[in-house]
């Protein structure tokens, strides 16, 4: 007879942490092992798991994130890494974990959000989540100045210190941004070899950038000053559009499109009952788990 156990303390238990990591690798092809070894798995990333014996068979994580919009920093909850081992699906295990996380954390958050595959959307809607459309934003750049950027290597302690100080502020150009997200950013840097970090000294800004074919994608900016168009010009070597991972505060020059292949976003008001900005929306992509 199956004996399931719900556990909320994973990080500091080597056996549970290893089994959680193995399930994440099986379901999503990701690993938290090096992130933990480097000391960046903090108590703001809280996996809840269900075990059978010593094996983690289902998990969901409470990711405590500070988001900034409307001039205020707001404590929010993102629910991520929701997964079940194939042999244990269809038994409501992941749903039990999500409800447990909501019971523990929703009232402390101003906003709760998650990303769901279409086939599980109905479950989240029953819990009170509402779907909200996200957009991709494209900004034209006509006068590139790509020689104005300095690549950052995370092997360099001074580069890590620079990155840490800039992530505290978040993205001053965005209508909505993540702030104090240094550890989550390093998780994405470790698992996405195509992600590049640049320092733009003229603007005192750190940019997180990917190049997808011929398309430059500025996923986020951290800290800084100046005009967004000039910042983006410093990232590219030829005229064209730059895709943004955020919606700018000043979006009059933007072209919007629906993101391709992205899981839909679902929103639930937290205890703070905060309202997201009106208009086009993009949640910070480097805060997802």
Wavefront OBJ file of the C-alpha trace (Angstrom):
o trace
v 0.000 0.000 0.000
v 1.340 3.422 -0.938
v 2.406 5.654 1.932
v 2.633 9.267 0.806
v 4.207 11.965 2.961
v 4.156 15.741 2.406
v 7.441 17.469 3.246
v 8.155 21.205 3.244
v 11.858 21.173 4.155
v 13.936 20.023 1.199
v 17.008 22.219 0.780
v 18.913 21.018 3.833
v 18.096 17.311 3.474
v 20.663 15.858 1.023
v 18.604 12.758 0.170
v 15.362 14.672 -0.431
v 17.171 17.422 -2.308
v 18.818 14.866 -4.567
v 15.516 13.121 -5.268
v 13.806 16.468 -5.981
v 16.621 17.338 -8.378
v 16.319 13.965 -10.104
v 12.589 14.517 -10.660
v 13.249 18.031 -12.017
v 15.722 16.508 -14.444
v 13.256 13.814 -15.508
v 10.295 16.166 -16.016
v 11.885 19.476 -17.093
v 15.492 18.636 -17.927
v 16.794 21.081 -15.295
v 19.010 20.743 -12.238
v 19.346 22.743 -9.035
v 22.468 20.868 -7.921
v 25.123 23.408 -8.905
v 22.934 26.328 -7.836
v 22.782 24.791 -4.359
v 26.484 23.938 -4.307
v 27.339 27.542 -5.138
v 25.260 28.777 -2.188
v 22.507 30.530 -4.154
v 19.546 28.361 -3.122
v 18.128 30.596 -0.390
v 15.077 30.320 1.843
v 13.086 32.264 -0.748
v 12.868 29.141 -2.938
v 10.816 26.575 -1.030
v 9.951 23.282 -2.726
v 7.095 21.310 -1.219
v 7.280 17.612 -2.070
v 5.338 14.395 -1.693
v 7.425 11.305 -1.115
v 6.835 7.593 -1.349
v 9.467 6.109 0.900
v 12.654 8.052 0.181
v 11.631 9.056 -3.354
v 10.128 12.415 -4.305
v 7.177 11.645 -6.581
v 5.592 15.116 -6.827
v 6.713 18.658 -6.134
v 5.726 22.314 -6.363
v 7.811 25.285 -5.253
v 6.915 28.520 -3.497
v 9.156 31.168 -5.005
v 9.073 34.347 -2.895
v 9.780 37.264 -5.233
v 9.829 41.032 -4.913
v 8.208 42.705 -7.905
v 8.224 46.434 -8.508
v 5.487 48.411 -10.231
v 3.739 51.708 -9.614
v 6.727 52.985 -7.655
v 6.435 50.307 -4.935
v 8.269 47.066 -4.146
v 5.709 44.318 -3.538
v 6.236 40.857 -2.024
v 4.773 38.296 -4.412
v 4.515 34.538 -4.718
v 5.299 32.610 -7.874
v 4.387 28.919 -7.843
v 6.706 26.957 -10.084
v 8.445 23.627 -10.683
v 5.060 21.876 -10.447
v 5.753 18.268 -11.428
v 4.772 14.662 -10.847
v 6.626 11.489 -11.728
v 4.869 9.811 -14.696
v 3.811 6.725 -12.734
v 2.060 8.860 -10.103
v 0.103 11.255 -12.288
v -3.661 11.548 -12.131
v -3.843 11.203 -8.345
v -4.057 14.876 -7.392
v -0.624 15.007 -5.775
v 0.566 18.217 -7.430
v -2.788 19.844 -6.738
v -2.450 18.978 -3.058
v 0.943 20.689 -2.991
v -0.315 23.828 -4.739
v -3.177 24.123 -2.231
v -0.708 23.690 0.627
v 1.519 26.457 -0.740
v -1.457 28.786 -1.150
v -2.554 28.077 2.409
v 0.890 28.900 3.765
v 1.866 31.892 1.640
v -0.967 33.523 -0.321
v -2.098 35.870 2.451
v 1.463 37.167 2.878
v 1.810 38.011 -0.812
v 0.379 40.969 -2.660
v 0.065 38.834 -5.777
v 0.274 35.125 -6.647
v 1.104 33.952 -10.154
v 2.118 30.877 -12.075
v 2.470 29.511 -15.590
v 0.348 26.543 -16.596
v 0.107 24.204 -19.534
v -3.291 24.466 -21.250
v -4.327 21.002 -20.035
v -4.011 22.043 -16.353
v -5.556 25.504 -16.712
v -8.996 24.387 -15.501
v -7.550 23.208 -12.182
v -6.011 26.605 -11.444
v -9.147 28.421 -12.485
v -11.078 26.392 -9.889
v -8.656 27.763 -7.273
v -9.518 31.323 -8.293
v -6.705 32.039 -10.745
v -7.551 34.098 -13.819
v -5.618 33.945 -17.071
v -3.834 37.124 -18.135
v -2.312 37.591 -21.565
v 1.388 38.362 -21.856
v 3.044 40.116 -24.779
v 6.394 40.254 -26.522
v 7.654 43.758 -27.125
v 9.864 44.826 -30.046
v 11.651 48.177 -30.187
v 13.348 49.543 -33.337
v 17.012 50.544 -33.131
v 18.352 52.622 -36.023
v 21.781 53.738 -34.762
v 23.610 50.769 -33.216
v 26.617 51.297 -30.955
v 27.423 47.734 -29.959
v 31.037 48.527 -29.080
v 29.778 50.285 -25.922
v 29.141 47.059 -23.995
v 31.513 45.052 -21.771
v 30.933 41.284 -21.391
v 30.682 40.100 -17.788
v 32.088 36.742 -16.683
v 30.563 35.200 -13.570
v 33.944 33.630 -12.861
v 35.064 37.151 -11.934
v 34.212 38.104 -8.351
v 34.047 41.808 -9.229
v 31.508 41.023 -11.988
v 29.340 39.133 -9.513
v 29.535 42.046 -7.079
v 28.514 44.477 -9.833
v 25.619 42.236 -10.815
v 24.427 41.862 -7.213
v 24.362 45.616 -6.619
v 22.405 46.266 -9.820
v 19.778 43.551 -9.267
v 18.746 45.228 -6.004
v 17.204 48.093 -7.957
v 15.582 45.985 -10.655
v 14.785 47.346 -14.093
v 14.154 51.116 -13.976
v 12.986 51.117 -17.625
v 10.215 48.523 -17.107
v 6.594 49.014 -16.136
v 6.974 45.883 -13.995
v 10.266 44.336 -12.902
v 11.806 41.900 -10.480
v 14.167 43.311 -7.876
v 16.581 41.653 -5.437
v 16.573 38.670 -7.812
v 20.325 37.997 -7.910
v 20.120 34.328 -6.924
v 17.376 33.535 -9.453
v 19.344 35.287 -12.182
v 22.355 33.086 -11.446
v 20.128 30.002 -11.682
v 19.145 31.014 -15.207
v 22.735 31.885 -16.136
v 23.827 28.387 -15.088
v 21.160 26.574 -17.121
v 21.051 28.802 -20.211
v 24.490 28.865 -21.863
v 23.178 31.237 -24.534
v 22.429 33.922 -21.894
v 25.000 36.735 -21.893
v 25.529 39.544 -19.394
v 26.914 42.928 -20.432
v 27.795 46.046 -18.512
v 27.023 49.348 -20.236
v 29.197 51.913 -18.425
v 27.648 54.939 -20.168
v 24.314 54.045 -18.550
v 25.554 52.140 -15.466
v 23.285 49.273 -16.545
v 23.690 45.491 -16.663
v 21.878 43.799 -19.562
v 20.845 40.135 -19.780
v 20.819 39.250 -23.480
v 20.276 36.269 -25.757
v 20.902 36.067 -29.489
v 18.379 33.831 -31.249
v 19.337 33.505 -34.871
v 19.542 37.081 -36.056
v 17.329 38.411 -33.251
v 18.758 40.236 -30.214
v 16.612 39.601 -27.139
v 17.147 41.881 -24.138
v 15.560 39.774 -21.422
v 16.141 42.323 -18.677
v 18.082 45.370 -17.570
v 19.341 45.923 -14.037
v 19.905 49.387 -12.636
v 20.917 52.314 -14.738
v 19.942 55.646 -16.132
v 19.321 57.302 -19.482
v 16.935 56.671 -22.349
v 15.936 53.118 -23.220
v 16.542 53.530 -26.957
v 20.130 54.575 -26.327
v 20.656 51.643 -23.951
v 19.389 49.185 -26.563
v 21.564 50.785 -29.249
v 24.579 49.953 -27.096
v 23.669 46.260 -27.276
v 23.404 45.771 -31.038
v 25.774 45.922 -33.985
v 23.291 46.617 -36.774
v 19.936 48.350 -37.200
v 16.770 46.360 -36.539
v 14.348 45.439 -33.811
v 15.329 44.361 -30.311
v 12.928 42.024 -28.554
v 12.373 42.867 -24.887
v 11.570 40.564 -21.982
v 9.624 43.405 -20.371
v 7.169 46.148 -21.251
v 8.785 49.597 -21.059
v 7.267 52.392 -19.012
v 7.245 54.392 -22.215
v 5.883 51.966 -24.806
v 4.821 54.269 -27.647
v 7.564 52.956 -29.981
v 6.871 49.297 -29.226
v 5.434 46.680 -31.505
v 3.583 44.008 -29.540
v 3.055 40.351 -30.414
v 1.912 37.205 -28.649
v 4.768 35.097 -27.266
v 5.316 31.860 -29.166
v 5.242 28.557 -27.276
v 4.897 30.168 -23.847
v 2.760 28.624 -21.103
v -0.205 30.874 -20.217
v 0.073 33.171 -17.192
v -2.427 32.849 -14.333
v -2.916 35.471 -11.634
v -4.483 35.262 -8.161
v -4.786 38.287 -5.861
v -2.839 37.703 -2.677
v -3.635 38.985 0.791
v -2.475 42.445 -0.310
v -4.966 42.477 -3.207
v -2.502 44.330 -5.436
v -3.545 45.098 -9.007
v -1.072 44.654 -11.842
v -0.451 47.592 -14.185
v -3.130 48.114 -16.798
v -2.202 47.581 -20.425
v 0.318 45.207 -22.008
v 2.040 42.895 -19.530
v 5.159 40.754 -19.351
v 6.295 39.082 -16.140
v 10.092 39.141 -15.642
v 11.283 35.996 -17.491
v 14.410 35.534 -15.365
v 12.367 35.113 -12.175
v 10.564 31.953 -13.379
v 11.275 28.577 -11.804
l 1 2 3 4 5 6 7 8 9 10 11 12 13 14 15 16 17 18 19 20 21 22 23 24 25 26 27 28 29 30 31 32 33 34 35 36 37 38 39 40 41 42 43 44 45 46 47 48 49 50 51 52 53 54 55 56 57 58 59 60 61 62 63 64 65 66 67 68 69 70 71 72 73 74 75 76 77 78 79 80 81 82 83 84 85 86 87 88 89 90 91 92 93 94 95 96 97 98 99 100 101 102 103 104 105 106 107 108 109 110 111 112 113 114 115 116 117 118 119 120 121 122 123 124 125 126 127 128 129 130 131 132 133 134 135 136 137 138 139 140 141 142 143 144 145 146 147 148 149 150 151 152 153 154 155 156 157 158 159 160 161 162 163 164 165 166 167 168 169 170 171 172 173 174 175 176 177 178 179 180 181 182 183 184 185 186 187 188 189 190 191 192 193 194 195 196 197 198 199 200 201 202 203 204 205 206 207 208 209 210 211 212 213 214 215 216 217 218 219 220 221 222 223 224 225 226 227 228 229 230 231 232 233 234 235 236 237 238 239 240 241 242 243 244 245 246 247 248 249 250 251 252 253 254 255 256 257 258 259 260 261 262 263 264 265 266 267 268 269 270 271 272 273 274 275 276 277 278 279 280 281 282 283 284 285 286 287 288 289
